[in-house]
């Protein structure tokens, strides 16, 4: 396997400000518009300028854990840095807290008693809207084992452990014309990887400096030389 997960790219109207918010919140080292991950995360966060107003729920959002600081302390930290509370229809009895970054991207601060993300770092999970088929695709694409596969829900994790990526199964939310977040993969032999990913169910959208592709659910991702 020569492809690897390089980044989660966030499209933003003010990428400089959003990189500062997330860098301060996560405590990750910053290099330009990239945040370099800590030991528990397998990819960097990259911020890229785009005029893409938030019209509905994102296909991807982040789950932050509360194992090294309390949930209340983490929520307070988000609000102090410029985040806000967000109502996405969550029920009063739900234990996680839904928040938004300064550009309205939703994310959750998970409760201290949550067992699913026990042992994870502060950024514990990328949570995505998606079918079981797309979870199986990404498991094969990245060569990460499935750590959950039940009732249409799937999750994968690097073989060495750390942050997970999970898909919630149907019913799926209405998709935007373009997602505000997408994964970036790198490979030494891009042409060979394009062929392999297509054989797994991906499709090619455009070819340029990066190859823009779509997973079986139609979500964009990029493949580049690296």
C-alpha positions in Angstrom: 0.0 0.0 0.0 1.6 3.3 -1.1 -1.3 5.7 -0.7 -1.6 7.5 2.7 -3.9 10.0 4.3 -2.2 13.4 4.2 -4.8 16.0 5.3 -8.3 16.9 5.9 -8.8 20.2 4.0 -11.3 22.8 5.2 -12.5 25.3 2.6 -12.9 28.7 4.3 -13.7 32.3 3.4 -11.0 33.4 5.8 -8.5 30.4 6.0 -6.0 32.4 8.1 -8.5 33.1 10.9 -9.9 29.6 10.8 -6.4 28.1 11.0 -5.7 30.2 14.0 -8.9 29.1 15.7 -8.2 25.4 15.2 -4.5 25.7 15.9 -5.2 27.4 19.2 -8.0 25.0 20.1 -6.1 21.8 19.3 -2.7 23.0 20.3 -1.2 21.8 17.0 1.9 23.3 15.5 1.1 25.6 12.6 2.9 25.8 9.2 1.3 28.4 7.0 -2.3 27.3 6.5 -1.5 23.8 7.7 -1.8 22.4 11.2 0.7 19.6 11.9 -0.9 16.8 13.9 0.0 15.5 17.3 1.0 11.9 17.8 -2.7 10.7 18.0 -3.8 12.0 14.6 -2.8 10.5 11.3 -3.2 13.6 9.1 -2.8 17.4 9.2 -5.6 19.9 8.9 -5.2 22.2 5.9 -7.2 25.4 5.3 -7.9 26.7 1.8 -9.7 29.8 0.5 -13.0 29.3 -1.1 -16.3 31.1 -1.4 -18.5 28.4 -0.2 -21.1 29.6 2.3 -22.5 27.0 4.7 -26.0 26.1 3.5 -26.7 22.9 5.4 -25.0 20.4 7.7 -21.5 19.4 6.6 -20.8 15.9 5.4 -17.9 15.8 7.8 -17.5 17.1 11.4 -15.0 16.6 14.1 -15.4 14.9 17.5 -13.2 16.3 20.3 -12.8 14.2 23.5 -12.9 15.3 27.1 -10.5 12.9 28.8 -7.7 15.3 29.7 -9.9 18.2 30.5 -13.6 18.3 31.4 -16.3 18.8 28.8 -17.3 22.1 30.5 -13.7 23.3 30.3 -13.4 22.3 26.6 -16.7 24.0 25.7 -15.6 27.2 27.6 -12.3 27.1 25.7 -14.2 26.9 22.3 -16.4 29.9 23.2 -13.4 31.9 24.4 -11.6 31.4 21.1 -14.6 32.5 19.1 -16.8 29.4 18.6 -20.5 29.2 19.4 -23.2 26.9 20.4 -25.2 25.4 17.5 -28.6 23.8 17.4 -28.7 20.9 14.8 -31.7 19.2 16.3 -29.9 17.4 19.1 -32.1 16.1 21.9 -31.8 17.5 25.5 -30.8 14.1 26.8 -27.8 13.8 24.5 -24.5 14.1 26.4 -22.3 15.6 23.7 -22.3 19.4 23.1 -22.6 20.7 19.5 -20.6 23.8 18.7 -19.6 25.7 15.6 -16.3 27.2 14.6 -16.2 30.9 13.5 -17.3 29.9 9.9 -20.2 27.8 11.2 -18.7 24.4 10.8 -20.3 22.1 13.3 -18.3 19.9 15.7 -19.0 18.0 18.9 -17.3 18.0 22.3 -17.8 14.5 23.6 -18.6 13.8 27.3 -16.0 12.4 29.7 -17.9 9.1 30.2 -17.9 8.2 26.5 -16.3 4.8 26.0 -16.2 4.7 22.2 -13.4 7.2 22.0 -11.6 6.1 25.2 -7.8 6.3 24.7 -8.1 8.7 21.8 -6.3 12.1 21.7 -8.2 15.4 21.8 -9.2 15.1 18.2 -10.7 11.7 18.6 -12.8 11.2 15.4 -13.8 12.4 12.0 -17.5 11.7 11.9 -19.0 11.6 8.4 -22.4 11.1 6.8 -22.1 8.0 4.6 -23.2 4.6 3.7 -21.7 1.3 4.8 -20.4 0.9 1.2 -18.3 4.1 1.6 -16.9 2.9 4.9 -15.8 -0.3 3.3 -14.3 1.7 0.4 -12.2 3.8 2.7 -11.1 0.8 4.7 -9.7 -0.8 1.5 -8.4 2.5 0.1 -6.3 3.3 3.2 -5.7 -0.3 4.3 -7.1 0.6 7.7 -9.1 -2.1 9.6 -12.8 -1.8 10.3 -13.3 -1.3 14.0 -17.1 -1.0 13.8 -19.5 -2.5 11.3 -23.1 -2.6 12.5 -26.6 -1.5 11.3 -25.0 0.4 8.3 -22.6 2.3 10.6 -18.9 1.8 10.0 -15.6 3.1 11.5 -12.0 2.6 10.6 -8.8 3.3 12.4 -5.1 3.2 11.6 -3.4 -0.2 12.3 -1.3 1.5 15.0 -4.3 3.0 16.6 -5.3 6.7 17.1 -8.0 8.9 15.6 -10.9 7.1 13.9 -13.0 7.9 10.9 -16.7 6.9 11.2 -19.7 6.9 8.9 -23.2 7.1 10.3 -25.1 5.0 7.7 -28.5 5.8 6.3 -30.6 7.9 6.1 -28.2 10.4 4.6 -28.4 14.2 4.9 -29.1 16.3 1.8 -25.7 16.9 0.1 -24.4 20.3 -0.8 -23.1 20.9 -4.3 -19.6 20.7 -2.9 -18.5 19.7 0.5 -16.6 22.2 2.7 -14.2 19.5 3.9 -12.4 16.8 1.9 -9.7 14.3 2.4 -6.3 14.5 0.7 -4.3 11.4 -0.2 -0.7 11.2 -1.4 1.0 8.5 -3.4 4.3 8.0 -5.2 2.6 6.5 -8.3 -0.5 8.6 -8.7 -1.7 6.9 -12.0 -1.5 3.4 -10.4 -3.4 4.7 -7.3 -6.1 6.3 -9.5 -6.6 2.9 -11.2 -6.7 1.1 -7.9 -9.2 3.5 -6.3 -11.4 3.4 -9.3 -11.4 -0.4 -9.1 -12.6 0.0 -5.5 -15.6 2.2 -6.5 -14.2 5.7 -6.8 -14.6 7.9 -9.8 -12.4 10.6 -11.4 -13.8 14.1 -11.4 -10.9 16.2 -12.8 -7.2 15.8 -13.4 -4.8 18.6 -12.8 -1.9 19.2 -10.4 -4.1 17.1 -8.0 -6.5 14.4 -9.2 -9.9 15.2 -7.9 -11.9 12.0 -7.3 -15.2 11.1 -5.6 -15.9 8.2 -3.3 -18.9 5.8 -3.9 -21.2 8.3 -2.1 -20.0 11.1 -4.4 -17.9 12.9 -1.8 -14.9 14.7 -3.2 -11.3 13.8 -2.3 -8.0 14.6 -3.8 -5.0 12.5 -4.7 -1.6 14.1 -5.2 2.1 13.2 -5.7 3.9 12.8 -2.4 
